């Protein structure tokens, strides 16, 4: 059968929630020893997800940690005796301002709230002998790392039982000089630089081996933007041999008017740790007299502010993360999986999000059907640590056997022994299949061999045969397979052991023996002690085969305590404060309204989403911006345009960036963009990449062709991807339906391995979509000044369903030069709805006619 485009809308089904919201706003006030009363919670919730212990537990289903997991449906209960206690470790000394106890029916008649700095000596900050159950909101005053509720008299014959134990307050003193370097990774400028190898940014990059140096004249200055007004308490200058004899440290609120907070005329080089007192968003070092004939040269400029670290790392993953253990019954696991699937099967544009986490061990007889916005993940260090004797399945029954709208779902890090000898993964875009070990065949088509429209596999093994069947296009990298059964229009492999040799276009296989540069996505796992960690895989060059088959994947491990664990409702300001403090970021499932740009400035920062967290910029802001620094990892999120136009949804690197990041590039992995569909959205450009050496590893940028808020003047968007950096590699690039160029590539030495595109469906007529003297905009435009670029396995389709008479001039546009090369290109007119006159520039036949037959071009020029 002929594959056809995505045109029909799914039937509407009411969304259902897995867990009902059960917690109302907490109120309370009162004097220290007064009983519970009512006012808003004071301070930050510090206890959720923190290590929790107890004097006893009634059984394994009522463990201590259930009282601090943020889930009002789980509880701690003690043995039937007095006294009993429940204790939480906040991870740092805190000023405690409120404690909330949500009692189950077995409550305390008499109890105390106590704090401790060491977990041994306790101070009572609240006591009562007239407890009456329900919810106790207690205003307290105390300090300690540990807080416990100490029950002395039960109100029933049972033990003590708490649904939730919540501690509010602040960590840090709030007045001392903190240890975090507020300048690291922040934008820096200077009066001059000696050369391109000594830029201003090198003095705030956290690398003691790089430096800023100025021209050899006086005066000179180095300025850093701290991102917001700060109370500055200490500045540390690490001078190179060319130091300042006389200099000032100055602060400013606007970058124009400056206040001197320190001055010296007797500088002697080395390291100057200067205690200061000042406030400002900007800080600069202003040198007036050099100590040598050279310029001024700083290895590092560090700035400390008052208050220190106030946001704890780690914590609960939230109610939409379901964790399964091998000790659970198969029926219990299946029931929860089915409940999630019923909610998500047809929930294409809903707000529910889920992550299904399986602890290491064996699971038998289950069928995990994966719907929209659902991630199924193993929590082992390697795929074989979680063994599913059953099925992980995506099919298309909800859409009458059509899989072309099976978006936004994922599977990772598990070994599957499928019940029928094959695993069905019938998906289209934004459905990554990573670190999977399939002991059998892998079927990429829905039951009945209905339409399917593309997908992505990485770092996986399929011991049997990969069976695309009706899949129009597919990309697999760094994997091991037993072979392929067929191909439709474009099956591309790089670094895949067992892949067929290149034979495009008959059959249409494009194969690179090795992937030039790649890395696996960061992932969550449990260590031997049961603690959550994020593993960050190393970069690979010229890779072939799965990274874990010869042993564990190389890389580094970060404990969850080094991450700010964000939940829907957290503000962008809080997230930015956590990032500025030096924490990484873990986004849990849900929808986040972003009212200010989330700013990632620190080299090596990991921003990881699980369960398709969705960022929606408000008031036209850019959702996320990354500084031009080494080794940032962005993975696992959806950026959904808001109703007011954003100029960019995600920006990586500053405009005009020149630094090399070849040794440790920034990567963008399983990051998806949406303009409309869930509602009217607008964004001029979805992704701009300015940083050199960036790795783009599986993105889907989609201007919606169906859903809500869709129309030529409704969900407006010019371009999906603009690449300005040099040496940028894109592996698995899906970009669709934008109104001008889909991809603009301005950087030198770029590479695309696999590209899938549909031109916009809805130009009202040719005149509305005319680019100068030609009709339409290319799917990929390599800029005229580019001298080196290479692409493999690239397809572009048209389906002009508003005006089928439109004839796009070409799908690929590039300078005609030997260094700009394409391999295995195709264009298709889907059902004869419009046409594409040429493939690339003026070369290639017209894609036209109702037969939906591709026009193939093996090489260009």
ZILIN-V664599 format. One record per residue. N is the residue number from 1. RES is the residue in one letter. PSI is psi in whole degrees, 0 to 359 (none if undefined). Layout:
# ZILIN-V664599
n;res;psi
N;RES;PSI
N;RES;PSI
This chain:
# ZILIN-V664599
n;res;psi
1;X;155
2;X;127
3;X;143
4;X;164
5;X;170
6;X;107
7;X;322
8;X;149
9;X;150
10;X;153
11;X;144
12;X;134
13;X;138
14;X;137
15;X;145
16;X;144
17;X;140
18;X;316
19;X;132
20;X;144
21;X;135
22;X;1
23;X;122
24;X;170
25;X;138
26;X;128
27;X;150
28;X;154
29;X;184
30;X;164
31;X;171
32;X;311
33;X;9
34;X;163
35;X;180
36;X;142
37;X;219
38;X;113
39;X;165
40;X;151
41;X;133
42;X;124
43;X;188
44;X;143
45;X;114
46;X;342
47;X;339
48;X;125
49;X;1
50;X;158
51;X;130
52;X;135
53;X;168
54;X;161
55;X;330
56;X;167
57;X;143
58;X;317
59;X;179
60;X;336
61;X;358
62;X;48
63;X;163
64;X;318
65;X;340
66;X;342
67;X;350
68;X;22
69;X;359
70;X;5
71;X;110
72;X;357
73;X;359
74;X;159
75;X;159
76;X;139
77;X;145
78;X;177
79;X;165
80;X;75
81;X;164
82;X;147
83;X;167
84;X;155
85;X;157
86;X;130
87;X;136
88;X;139
89;X;114
90;X;350
91;X;345
92;X;158
93;X;133
94;X;152
95;X;113
96;X;127
97;X;339
98;X;145
99;X;132
100;X;128
101;X;121
102;X;100
103;X;143
104;X;184
105;X;331
106;X;89
107;X;181
108;X;133
109;X;319
110;X;131
111;X;166
112;X;151
113;X;128
114;X;150
115;X;158
116;X;145
117;X;338
118;X;359
119;X;8
120;X;309
121;X;130
122;X;144
123;X;128
124;X;124
125;X;354
126;X;144
127;X;145
128;X;153
129;X;10
130;X;36
131;X;141
132;X;19
133;X;199
134;X;222
135;X;124
136;X;115
137;X;112
138;X;122
139;X;124
140;X;167
141;X;116
142;X;167
143;X;138
144;X;161
145;X;330
146;X;139
147;X;136
148;X;153
149;X;127
150;X;104
151;X;132
152;X;341
153;X;119
154;X;150
155;X;348
156;X;179
157;X;349
158;X;187
159;X;201
160;X;141
161;X;122
162;X;126
163;X;314
164;X;142
165;X;109
166;X;132
167;X;127
168;X;151
169;X;206
170;X;145
171;X;157
172;X;165
173;X;336
174;X;350
175;X;339
176;X;169
177;X;118
178;X;166
179;X;348
180;X;136
181;X;103
182;X;346
183;X;341
184;X;125
185;X;358
186;X;158
187;X;131
188;X;143
189;X;166
190;X;160
191;X;330
192;X;166
193;X;147
194;X;317
195;X;177
196;X;339
197;X;357
198;X;59
199;X;166
200;X;320
201;X;336
202;X;342
203;X;352
204;X;23
205;X;0
206;X;5
207;X;111
208;X;357
209;X;0
210;X;157
211;X;158
212;X;140
213;X;145
214;X;177
215;X;161
216;X;69
217;X;167
218;X;149
219;X;167
220;X;156
221;X;156
222;X;128
223;X;142
224;X;139
225;X;114
226;X;357
227;X;345
228;X;166
229;X;132
230;X;149
231;X;110
232;X;130
233;X;339
234;X;140
235;X;130
236;X;124
237;X;122
238;X;102
239;X;144
240;X;183
241;X;332
242;X;89
243;X;179
244;X;132
245;X;317
246;X;131
247;X;165
248;X;151
249;X;127
250;X;151
251;X;158
252;X;147
253;X;337
254;X;359
255;X;8
256;X;310
257;X;130
258;X;143
259;X;128
260;X;125
261;X;353
262;X;144
263;X;146
264;X;152
265;X;9
266;X;35
267;X;139
268;X;18
269;X;200
270;X;223
271;X;124
272;X;111
273;X;106
274;X;123
275;X;126
276;X;169
277;X;109
278;X;166
279;X;138
280;X;162
281;X;330
282;X;143
283;X;139
284;X;152
285;X;121
286;X;104
287;X;133
288;X;336
289;X;122
290;X;150
291;X;349
292;X;178
293;X;350
294;X;185
295;X;200
296;X;141
297;X;120
298;X;126
299;X;312
300;X;143
301;X;116
302;X;140
303;X;127
304;X;147
305;X;165
306;X;153
307;X;328
308;X;196
309;X;126
310;X;353
311;X;117
312;X;150
313;X;170
314;X;190
315;X;183
316;X;146
317;X;355
318;X;169
319;X;342
320;X;12
321;X;113
322;X;125
323;X;132
324;X;145
325;X;145
326;X;339
327;X;344
328;X;150
329;X;149
330;X;324
331;X;320
332;X;314
333;X;313
334;X;322
335;X;317
336;X;320
337;X;317
338;X;323
339;X;315
340;X;316
341;X;320
342;X;323
343;X;321
344;X;353
345;X;313
346;X;16
347;X;58
348;X;324
349;X;25
350;X;180
351;X;354
352;X;143
353;X;142
354;X;145
355;X;131
356;X;109
357;X;130
358;X;121
359;X;158
360;X;142
361;X;190
362;X;139
363;X;131
364;X;144
365;X;26
366;X;155
367;X;102
368;X;100
369;X;130
370;X;117
371;X;196
372;X;145
373;X;41
374;X;131
375;X;129
376;X;129
377;X;137
378;X;145
379;X;22
380;X;167
381;X;331
382;X;159
383;X;322
384;X;355
385;X;336
386;X;117
387;X;113
388;X;110
389;X;84
390;X;222
391;X;143
392;X;115
393;X;136
394;X;124
395;X;186
396;X;32
397;X;327
398;X;337
399;X;36
400;X;40
401;X;8
402;X;116
403;X;10
404;X;355
405;X;19
406;X;75
407;X;174
408;X;68
409;X;162
410;X;159
411;X;141
412;X;147
413;X;44
414;X;157
415;X;131
416;X;128
417;X;88
418;X;144
419;X;328
420;X;13
421;X;355
422;X;151
423;X;132
424;X;122
425;X;78
426;X;91
427;X;171
428;X;226
429;X;162
430;X;43
431;X;68
432;X;144
433;X;97
434;X;144
435;X;40
436;X;144
437;X;97
438;X;116
439;X;73
440;X;202
441;X;164
442;X;113
443;X;120
444;X;11
445;X;155
446;X;164
447;X;134
448;X;0
449;X;39
450;X;181
451;X;147
452;X;154
453;X;44
454;X;156
455;X;188
456;X;133
457;X;141
458;X;146
459;X;44
460;X;169
461;X;135
462;X;110
463;X;335
464;X;219
465;X;137
466;X;128
467;X;90
468;X;323
469;X;251
470;X;9
471;X;126
472;X;320
473;X;155
474;X;146
475;X;132
476;X;138
477;X;153
478;X;58
479;X;176
480;X;128
481;X;158
482;X;354
483;X;177
484;X;146
485;X;325
486;X;178
487;X;150
488;X;283
489;X;325
490;X;101
491;X;116
492;X;135
493;X;141
494;X;129
495;X;34
496;X;112
497;X;125
498;X;356
499;X;150
500;X;157
501;X;158
502;X;129
503;X;13
504;X;133
505;X;6
506;X;99
507;X;162
508;X;63
509;X;133
510;X;121
511;X;125
512;X;127
513;X;327
514;X;152
515;X;125
516;X;316
517;X;137
518;X;168
519;X;153
520;X;160
521;X;146
522;X;148
523;X;153
524;X;139
525;X;167
526;X;134
527;X;183
528;X;334
529;X;1
530;X;10
531;X;147
532;X;139
533;X;162
534;X;123
535;X;134
536;X;101
537;X;153
538;X;160
539;X;141
540;X;144
541;X;139
542;X;49
543;X;150
544;X;127
545;X;163
546;X;142
547;X;341
548;X;356
549;X;332
550;X;13
551;X;184
552;X;147
553;X;129
554;X;147
555;X;198
556;X;158
557;X;136
558;X;128
559;X;153
560;X;337
561;X;344
562;X;10
563;X;140
564;X;119
565;X;104
566;X;148
567;X;154
568;X;136
569;X;337
570;X;139
571;X;157
572;X;328
573;X;318
574;X;317
575;X;317
576;X;322
577;X;320
578;X;318
579;X;318
580;X;331
581;X;344
582;X;4
583;X;152
584;X;181
585;X;125
586;X;118
587;X;117
588;X;166
589;X;139
590;X;185
591;X;130
592;X;121
593;X;124
594;X;106
595;X;348
596;X;153
597;X;128
598;X;121
599;X;120
600;X;111
601;X;337
602;X;130
603;X;141
604;X;5
605;X;137
606;X;125
607;X;107
608;X;128
609;X;146
610;X;141
611;X;33
612;X;53
613;X;141
614;X;122
615;X;124
616;X;109
617;X;140
618;X;150
619;X;27
620;X;17
621;X;162
622;X;130
623;X;317
624;X;142
625;X;136
626;X;132
627;X;166
628;X;75
629;X;170
630;X;148
631;X;24
632;X;138
633;X;117
634;X;127
635;X;141
636;X;51
637;X;162
638;X;126
639;X;116
640;X;116
641;X;141
642;X;177
643;X;338
644;X;133
645;X;129
646;X;136
647;X;324
648;X;144
649;X;317
650;X;127
651;X;130
652;X;113
653;X;154
654;X;153
655;X;136
656;X;12
657;X;139
658;X;350
659;X;148
660;X;137
661;X;27
662;X;325
663;X;335
664;X;80
665;X;159
666;X;143
667;X;146
668;X;109
669;X;130
670;X;45
671;X;124
672;X;150
673;X;141
674;X;132
675;X;103
676;X;180
677;X;302
678;X;348
679;X;166
680;X;127
681;X;153
682;X;136
683;X;129
684;X;311
685;X;138
686;X;313
687;X;127
688;X;125
689;X;109
690;X;335
691;X;136
692;X;150
693;X;8
694;X;142
695;X;118
696;X;113
697;X;89
698;X;92
699;X;154
700;X;114
701;X;119
702;X;116
703;X;118
704;X;139
705;X;356
706;X;168
707;X;199
708;X;155
709;X;46
710;X;131
711;X;157
712;X;325
713;X;9
714;X;296
715;X;78
716;X;139
717;X;125
718;X;305
719;X;142
720;X;317
721;X;131
722;X;123
723;X;116
724;X;338
725;X;157
726;X;156
727;X;34
728;X;135
729;X;132
730;X;123
731;X;110
732;X;75
733;X;117
734;X;117
735;X;129
736;X;139
737;X;13
738;X;161
739;X;346
740;X;220
741;X;133
742;X;316
743;X;132
744;X;121
745;X;105
746;X;344
747;X;151
748;X;154
749;X;41
750;X;159
751;X;138
752;X;122
753;X;103
754;X;124
755;X;131
756;X;133
757;X;144
758;X;132
759;X;165
760;X;139
761;X;331
762;X;25
763;X;130
764;X;333
765;X;172
766;X;324
767;X;327
768;X;349
769;X;46
770;X;132
771;X;93
772;X;243
773;X;359
774;X;158
775;X;126
776;X;170
777;X;141
778;X;153
779;X;320
780;X;122
781;X;115
782;X;122
783;X;152
784;X;333
785;X;358
786;X;134
787;X;341
788;X;128
789;X;148
790;X;139
791;X;146
792;X;139
793;X;67
794;X;124
795;X;146
796;X;136
797;X;155
798;X;148
799;X;79
800;X;91
801;X;354
802;X;315
803;X;90
804;X;356
805;X;354
806;X;135
807;X;99
808;X;140
809;X;314
810;X;164
811;X;338
812;X;135
813;X;130
814;X;156
815;X;147
816;X;98
817;X;146
818;X;334
819;X;351
820;X;110
821;X;145
822;X;145
823;X;129
824;X;72
825;X;153
826;X;150
827;X;152
828;X;137
829;X;119
830;X;105
831;X;16
832;X;15
833;X;86
834;X;181
835;X;165
836;X;116
837;X;320
838;X;164
839;X;299
840;X;131
841;X;240
842;X;17
843;X;142
844;X;148
845;X;172
846;X;135
847;X;115
848;X;170
849;X;159
850;X;354
851;X;348
852;X;56
853;X;129
854;X;151
855;X;123
856;X;145
857;X;114
858;X;323
859;X;155
860;X;137
861;X;none
